[in-house]
Amino acid sequence: DYPEATHIFIHAKEEDRLHRITKYYGEKEEGARELMHKIDKKRASFHEYYTGEKWGLAGSYHLSIDSGCLEIEETAKLLADFAKGRSSRSL
């Protein structure tokens, strides 16, 4: 474990994620859904292999954000502010 690391989980409802994938990446909805599930499976496998914890459980993270409630820029600012505040507390 790395105590200086900040663990963040970004999630959204499936329909919000599909909308973002089709809007920003030009994927058709069915292809976007398939891609999303494939990537989620890889993320879960990676996370569980390296941490021994189930992917997505809130207790495994310092912060969990529903990105469906925010624009990308707002999510990025929230993450930067959180990381900055967390690092200043560590000093």
C-alpha positions as CSV (number, residue, x, y, z in Angstrom):
1,D,0.0,0.0,0.0
2,Y,1.1,3.5,-0.7
3,P,-0.1,5.9,2.0
4,E,0.8,9.0,-0.1
5,A,-1.4,7.8,-3.0
6,T,-4.9,9.3,-3.4
7,H,-7.5,6.6,-4.3
8,I,-10.4,8.0,-6.4
9,F,-13.3,6.2,-8.0
10,I,-15.2,7.9,-10.8
11,H,-18.5,6.4,-11.7
12,A,-21.7,7.4,-13.5
13,K,-25.0,5.8,-14.5
14,E,-24.8,3.7,-17.6
15,E,-26.9,6.1,-19.7
16,D,-24.7,9.0,-18.7
17,R,-21.6,7.1,-19.6
18,L,-23.1,6.0,-23.0
19,H,-24.0,9.5,-23.8
20,R,-20.5,10.8,-23.1
21,I,-18.9,8.0,-25.1
22,T,-21.1,8.6,-28.1
23,K,-20.7,12.4,-27.8
24,Y,-17.0,12.7,-27.4
25,Y,-15.7,9.6,-29.1
26,G,-18.2,9.2,-31.9
27,E,-19.1,5.6,-31.1
28,K,-22.5,4.3,-32.0
29,E,-24.5,3.3,-28.9
30,E,-24.3,-0.5,-29.2
31,G,-20.5,-0.3,-29.9
32,A,-20.2,2.1,-27.0
33,R,-22.0,-0.2,-24.6
34,E,-19.8,-3.2,-25.6
35,L,-16.7,-1.1,-25.2
36,M,-17.8,0.2,-21.8
37,H,-18.4,-3.3,-20.5
38,K,-15.1,-4.6,-21.8
39,I,-13.1,-1.7,-20.3
40,D,-15.0,-2.0,-16.9
41,K,-14.1,-5.7,-16.8
42,K,-10.4,-4.9,-17.4
43,R,-10.5,-2.2,-14.7
44,A,-12.1,-4.5,-12.2
45,S,-9.6,-7.3,-12.9
46,F,-6.6,-4.9,-12.6
47,H,-7.9,-3.3,-9.4
48,E,-8.8,-6.6,-7.7
49,Y,-5.4,-8.2,-8.8
50,Y,-3.3,-5.4,-7.4
51,T,-5.4,-4.5,-4.3
52,G,-7.2,-7.7,-3.4
53,E,-10.3,-5.6,-3.0
54,K,-13.5,-5.5,-5.1
55,W,-13.5,-2.7,-7.6
56,G,-16.0,0.1,-7.0
57,L,-16.6,-0.3,-3.2
58,A,-16.6,3.1,-1.7
59,G,-14.5,2.0,1.3
60,S,-11.5,1.4,-0.9
61,Y,-11.3,5.0,-2.0
62,H,-10.6,8.4,-0.5
63,L,-13.1,9.9,-2.8
64,S,-15.9,8.6,-5.1
65,I,-17.4,11.0,-7.7
66,D,-20.6,10.6,-9.8
67,S,-19.3,12.2,-13.0
68,G,-22.8,12.1,-14.5
69,C,-23.6,15.1,-12.3
70,L,-20.7,17.2,-13.6
71,E,-19.0,18.3,-16.8
72,I,-15.5,17.0,-17.5
73,E,-13.9,20.3,-16.6
74,E,-15.8,20.5,-13.3
75,T,-14.8,16.9,-12.4
76,A,-11.2,17.7,-13.2
77,K,-11.3,20.8,-11.0
78,L,-12.9,18.8,-8.1
79,L,-10.2,16.2,-8.4
80,A,-7.4,18.7,-8.5
81,D,-8.8,20.6,-5.5
82,F,-9.2,17.3,-3.5
83,A,-5.7,16.1,-4.3
84,K,-4.2,19.5,-3.4
85,G,-6.1,19.6,-0.1
86,R,-5.1,16.0,0.7
87,S,-1.4,16.6,-0.1
88,S,-1.3,19.8,2.1
89,R,-2.7,17.8,5.0
90,S,0.1,15.2,4.6
91,L,2.8,17.8,5.1
